[in-house]
């Protein structure tokens, strides 16, 4: 589950992904150096280039952590995709090496081996690490912009890392420490905050709906979560961990879906619990709010201290610019994480029921008339249904067609670890 990007189930997707990662690596190198002589070396992951990156990183030159670290991550992505190509060849010519034949139809039910939920769980540290790196990189971008404005010409970004030195990196690291603290606090309080915002009403353990959720949770070896009802046309999972989890289901869904479709929605939310998606997204949301609050507070203090109205307006404008630029990188990462996790949760729902049931549930979920509530807009990253108010890059959910295509393709379902 952790490396599914590198292991698609068709050649076309593999080629597109390799081309995208390679283009990013070439573009990043050119942006840093403005040097075309070594660009061909970025077409394939060069062991020598990777070794040099690692050596410089080990030497501890802080200002080079980001430029070399990004190149190293992209090179590792290329290696992973090349291994994905080897996997496709093995699936095509030696399918039994994988222990079973490929499924005849992606819409057929998954073999009843049982999903190993322990291997579904993902690290909670990746979002804050990536968001911290994005803030540090944004600080270097600001240095780069100032240098170009001062020189009046386009400069390679290497100058920003050389001129900025260690301080932009340490600023990002400081925000990262604050983000860890605020993210943990927000994650701990998210269940009460989100549940209160939706007016969730928990049902007793002997309720038919609770028994149904607990039966599906048992298939994933999950502790039985609490079950609640909300009035919104939506569903979500909340909690600090598996032991503290709760599943909220909209009354319109309970009344409007078939049994299999409702089970698919429940399986989708249990997939979020098994994968620790709740903690990851709650943590990332707390991190993002911390950064926004820090900028607003600094802007307010700076504006109030200044005696000149022109200076106060400048400070306010700079604060707004920081929120639109420095925060944008971490916001894009958070939305990418939110969209990706939906494909995996859909796969769990489809595996516990059937792909047809998961697709039917999604279609009805999007077809039921509903105006998003303030709570749905605020906590959209936790919902089963996104409302797509923003562009795709800043959307919390994939489109319905993207989700249907992913389920029909069966790639995410086949990547589910089995016992």
N, C-alpha and C positions, 0 to 999 in steps of 0.2 A: 504493500500500500504506500510506502514512503517514497518509492522511486517510480511511480506509475507514469510520470511524464516521459521517462526514457523508454518505456516499454508499451507503445501503442500496438494495436492489433492489425494494422494495415500499413503497407509500404508508403502510400501517399502521405499519411499523417506523419510517419517517421521522417520522410524527406522534408516536409514543410517545417517540422520542428528543428531538424538539423540546420536547415537553411536559415531559420530565424535566429537560432543561437549563434551560428557562425557570423551572420550579419551584425549581430550585437557585439560580438567579440572584435570583429574588424573595425566597426564604427567606434567602439570604445578605445581601441589602440590608436586609431587615427586622431581621435579627439585629444588624446593625451600627448602624442608626439608630433602630429602633422608630418609623419614620415611614412612613405609608401613602400620603402625598400623591404620591410619585414612583413608586410601584410599577407603574402602567400603563406607564411608560417602559421597564420591563424586559421587557414582553411581546414587544417587537421590539427589535433592536439599534439604538439611537439613535446616529447619527453624532456628535452634539454631546456625549453622555455619554461615548462612547469617546474623543473628542478631549480632554475634560477629564481623564479618567483618564491619558491619555498625557502631558499637560502636567504634571500633578502628579508623575508618575513621573520625568519628565525633570528636574524641579526637585530631585530627590534627597532627598525626605522619607522617610527609611528606614522609619519606623514605619508608613507608608502603603503600602509596597511590597506587602504581603500582601493587605490588604483590597481595594485597587484592582486589584492584579494578578489576583486570583481573579475579580473582576467582569469584568475585561477578557478573561480566558480564556473565561469563560462567554459573553460577548457574541460573541467570535470563533466559538465553537461554534455559536451561533445563526445567524451569517452563513453558516458552512459548511453547516449543515443546509438553509438557504434555497437555497443553491446546489445542494445535493443534490436539492431539489424541482425546480429548473430542469432538472437532469440527467434526472430521471424523466420530465418532460414531453417532453424531447427524445427519450428512448428510446422513449416511447410514440408520438409523432407524427412524429419524424424519426430513425428508428433508423440510417439510412445515414450520418448525420453522424458516427457513431462509427467508421466505416470497415468495419463488418460488421454483419450482421443479428444480433439477439439469438439465442442458442442455442434450438433448438426444445424441448429437454428438459434440465433441469439434471443429469440422470444420463447424458447423452451425453458421450463423451470430448471433451476440449478440443481445438480445432483445433491441428494439429501445427506451430505456429509456433516453439516453443521459448520457455522462460521466460528473461527477462533477469534473471539473478541479481544483477547489479550494482545494479539498482534495487530489489531486495528488501531490501538491507542497511539496517538502522535505526541511528539514533544511539545510542551507548552512554552519552551524557551525560544523556539524559532521566531515567532512573531515579534517579541521585543528586541531580539538581536537584529532582525532585518529592519525594524523601524528605527532603532538607534543608528544603524549604519546609514539609513536614508537621511536622517537629520544631520549626521556628520558630513555626508556627501553634499547636502544642501548648503552647509556652512562653507565648504570649499568652493562650491559654485558661486556663492556670494563674493568670495575673495576674487575669483576669476572674473566676475562681472566688473568689480571695482577696478581691477588691473586693466581690463580692456577699455573702460571708460577713461581711465587716466592716460593710457597710451594712445587711445584713439584708433586702435586697429585690433583685428582678430588675433588672439594669441592661443597657442596650445595650452591645454589645461594643466600640463606639467608645471607651468609657472605658478599656478595656484597652490599646488601641493608643496612646491619648493619655497614660495614666498610665505604662505600661510603657516608652514611649519606644523608643529604638534597641536597648536591651540584649537583649531576647528575640530580635530578629532576628540580632544578632551571635553570640548563643549558638548559634542554629541554624546560622549560617554556620561557626562553629568546628567544630561536629560534622560539617558537610559536608566541611571540609578533612580532618578525621580519617577520614571515611568514604571519601574518594577514595584515601587512602593504604592503608587496610585493604582496600578493595574491589579495588584493583590487586594487592595482595599475594595475596589469596585467589584472585582470578581466575588469577594466574600459577601457583599451586600446585594449582588445582582438578583438573587432569587426573590428577596422581599421587594426590591424596587420594581422589577419587571412584573411579578405577580400582582403587586398592588396597582400598577398602572393599567392592567387588564381586568382588575376585579376578579381574579381567578377564584373559583369555588371548588375546593377539594372534595372529592367523593370518598366514601368509606371503603375499606379494604374488601368488604363483601359485596360491593356493587358490581354488576355484570361488566361494566366497562373496565373497572380496575382489574378484575380477574383476567380479562382479555389482554390487557397491557402486560400484566405479570406473566402470563403464559408465553407471550412473545419474548419478554425479557429473559425468561428462563432458557429459551433457545440460544440466547447469546451469552449465557452464563453471567448475566448482570444482576446485581441486587435489585429487588422489586422497587421501582420508583413510585413516588406519590403520583396520583392522577387527578387532574383538575379540569374543569370546564370553563370556557370563556365564550363570550357572545360574538366575537369577531370571526370572520371567515378565514381562519388561519389555524396554525398549530406551531408549537415550539417546545424546546426542552431547556431547562434552566437548572442551575445548581453548581456548587463548588467542585464536586467530584461525583463519582458513581454512587457513593453511599448517600449523597445529599441530593440526588437528582429528582426532578419532577417533570412530568409530561403534561402539557396543557393542550386540550383539543377543543376546537370551536364547535358549538352546538349545531350550527348549520352543516358542518361536515359529518357529525355523528348521525344526523337525521337524513342527509342527502347522499351519502356514499353507500355503495354495496358493502357487504361484510369484508370481501377481499380487498376492496379499495381502501376501506378504513384501516384494515390491518397493514396495508402498504404504507399509509401515512404514519401509523404508529411505529412501524419498522424503520421508517425514515428518521423519526425523532430518536428512536433507540440507537440508531447508527451514529447520531451526533453524540449521544452519551458514551457509547463504546469507544469512539474515536477521540474523546476529550475535546470535541469541537467547542462545547459550551465554554470551558475554561479558556481556551485559546482566544475565542472571539470576545468574551467578557474582559479578558486581560488586555487584549489589543484595544478595545473600546476605552477602558480606563486609561491606558497609556495615551491614547489620542486626546482624550479630554484633559488630561494633565497638561499636555503640551499647549493646547488651546488656552487653558486657564492661565498658564504661566505667561504667555504672550499678552493676554488681555490685562493681567495684573500689572506686568511691567509697563505696558502702554499707558494704563491709567495713572500709575505712580509718576512716570516720566512726564505725562501731560500736566498733572497737577503741580509738580515741583517747578516746572518752567513758569517764569513770570511773563514771557512774551507769548502772545496769541499765535504768532506765526510759528514759533518753535513747538508749541503745543499741538498745532495742526500737523506739523511735520512728523512729530513722534507718533501721532495717531495714524497718519498715512503709512509710516514705516511698519507699525504694528499690523495694520491690515495687509500690507504687502507680505510680511512674514507669514501670516496665516494662509495667504493664497499661494505661497511658493514653498517655504520650508516644510509646511505641514502637508503639502500636496503629495510628496513622495511617500510618506507614511500612510496617507489616506489611500493612495492607489494600491499599496501593498495590502492594506486591510481589506479593501474591496475585492482584490484578486483572491485573497485567502477565503473570503466569504463565498465567492462564486465557486471556487474549486471544491470546497467542502460539500456543496450541494450535490455534486455529481456522485461523490462517495456515499452520501446518505441515501440518495436515490437507489444506488446499487444494493445497499443493505435491505431497503424496503422491497425491492424487486426480488432479491434472493430469498427473503422470508416468505414471500407470497408468490408472485410471478411478475415478469416484466410487463405483461398486459395489464395487470392490476395496478402497478405503479403508474403506468402511462395514463390509464383511465382516471386514477385519483388526481393526477396533476391537471388533466384536462378539465375535470369538473371543478377543481380548486380554482382554476383561472376563469372558468365560465360563470361561476356563481356571482351574481351582482353584489358588489360591495364597494363602499367608499372607505379608504384606509383611515383608521382612527389615528389620533395623535400618538398613541402608544405604539402602533404598528410602524409609523414613520420613524419614531425615535429609536425603536429596537428592531429595525428592519433586518439587521444582520443575523438575528436569532429566529426569524420567521420561516415557515415552510414556503410561504408565498411572498415573493417580492412584487412591488407595484411599479417598478421601472420608471420612476419619475425623472431619473437622470440618464445621461449617456451610458453606454456599455462599460466604459472604463471606470466609472464611478457608481456602477450598479452593484447592489448586494447580491443579486441572483442572476444566473444565466437566463436566457429567454426560454419560453416553453418549448420552442422548436429545438433549441440546443439540448435541453434535457431529454426530450423524446429521442433525439438522434443518438445521444449517449447510451440510453437504455437499450434501444434497438440494436445498436452496434455490439453491445454486450461486453465491451472492453473492461469497464470498471467492475462489472459483475464477475468476470473471470479472474480478476486480480484479487478478489476477496480471499483472505487466507482461510483455509479449512482445517478442521481438526483431523 
